[in-house]
Amino acid sequence: VHHLLEVKFSLKTVEFLVFDEADRLFEMGFAAQLRDIMAQMSTSRQTLLFSATMPKMLAEFTRAGLRTPEIIRLDVEAKISDKLKLAFFTVRKAEKPGA
């Protein structure tokens, strides 16, 4: 928000707005700033909101601040595929191409 006030640039041409860790943004008290940012953007933008939890304040913001919001929840019972492989490699600095 500081940049919007000081630099005076427009957000009207922004097509996508992404709030990642939205629950944390609200917990840290940024709800008013998020609303200020959204107010300066085109209403035709697509807003994506990602959150590990859906506290009441975030749910209310979603209903009030977004057009036709869709909630997609991951099933807490979903299991990670048994085909997923985890690997850990130790690489010496001298063997790293970018080092």
Residue, then its C-alpha position, 0 to 999 in steps of 0.5 A: v500500500h505504501h508503494l501505491l501512495e508514494v509511487k502513484f502507479s495504477l493497478k487497473t490493468v492487473e488481471f490476476l491477484v494472488f493472496d497466498e497464506a491468506d489466513r496469515l495475512f488476516e491474522m497479522g492484521f492486513a485485512a484493511q490493506l488488502r481491501d485498499i489494494m483490491a479497491q484500486m484494481s479492475t473489477s474484472r480481475q481474477t482473485l486467487l486466495f490460498s489458505a491452509t485454514m478458513p477462519k471466520m474473518l477470511a470466510e467473511f472477506t471472501r463472501a464480501g470482497l470476491r465475486t462468485p467465489e468458489i471454495i476448493r478444499l482438499d480432503v483431509e482424508a486424502k492420502i499421498s500417493d504410494k508412487l511418490k518417491l522421496a530422494f535426498f542427495t548430498v552434493r559437494k560444492a565443487e560438483k555443483p555446476g553453478a558454484 
